[in-house]
């Protein structure tokens, strides 16, 4: 097994263990046992549970940023791209959430751990910059009212994150994929010039 394959196996195993036990209750020993690898092999790739959690969320955010880059590079208006982003975000977050513990637990970890919080802030910063560029495209093309790019990007991100938190608390009351698209449609009514 290559180093890359070992790391991928550990991440997949950790996701399963965290989904079953939650972040707080799962231990590195649980991940080692479930992976079938040696303790040294797991610790070679991930020195602590926090590093493992960070790597899992890195993987998710890197995938999200790659999808956003793909949407941004594609043809179409800012409205079209924002609708594509909503569809992709709703589907991918719902898919991740189905196999992973509560986002509430992750945010609670990030609130208590400065390194994890800083890591999360870095991902949010990168994501916000891309959304700002999308808003700027809409303003420059005349699709959107002239407004502060950062404020608009923060609002879009808050919609996505807020819906995720509502879903985490009451999953039976919300279809995440549908609700993300609905939220973007409501937002577009305020952004669009016509």
GIWO-V689432 format. One record per backbone hydrogen bond with DSSP energy under -0.5 kcal/mol. NH is the residue of the N-H (numbers start at 0). CO is the residue of the C=O. Records with the same first field share a line. If there is no record, write none. Layout:
NH = CO ; CO
This chain:
5 = 1
6 = 2
7 = 3
8 = 4
9 = 5
10 = 6
11 = 7
12 = 8
13 = 9
14 = 10
15 = 11
16 = 12
17 = 13
18 = 14
19 = 15
20 = 16
21 = 17
24 = 20
25 = 21
30 = 26
31 = 27
32 = 28
33 = 29
34 = 30
35 = 31
36 = 31
41 = 37
42 = 38
43 = 39
44 = 40 ; 41
45 = 41
51 = 47
52 = 48
53 = 49
54 = 50
55 = 51
56 = 52
57 = 53
58 = 54
59 = 55
60 = 56
61 = 57
62 = 58
63 = 59
64 = 60
65 = 61
66 = 62
67 = 63
68 = 64
69 = 65
70 = 66
71 = 67
72 = 68
73 = 69 ; 70
80 = 76
81 = 77
82 = 78
83 = 79
84 = 80
85 = 81
86 = 82
87 = 83
88 = 84
89 = 85
90 = 86
91 = 87
92 = 88
93 = 89
94 = 90
95 = 91
96 = 92
97 = 93
98 = 94 ; 95
99 = 96
105 = 101
106 = 102
107 = 103
108 = 104
109 = 105
110 = 106
111 = 107 ; 108
112 = 108
113 = 111
116 = 112
117 = 113
118 = 114
119 = 115
120 = 116
121 = 117
122 = 118
123 = 119
124 = 120
125 = 121
126 = 122
127 = 123
128 = 124
129 = 125
130 = 126
131 = 127
132 = 128
133 = 129
134 = 130
135 = 131
136 = 132
137 = 133
138 = 134
139 = 135
140 = 136
141 = 138
142 = 137
143 = 137
144 = 190
151 = 147
152 = 148
153 = 149
154 = 150
155 = 151
156 = 152
157 = 153
158 = 154
159 = 155
160 = 156
161 = 157
162 = 158
163 = 159
164 = 160
165 = 161
166 = 162
167 = 163
168 = 164
169 = 165
172 = 169
173 = 170
175 = 173
178 = 174
179 = 175
180 = 176
181 = 177
182 = 178
183 = 179
184 = 180
185 = 181
186 = 182
187 = 183
188 = 184
189 = 185 ; 186
190 = 186
191 = 187
192 = 142
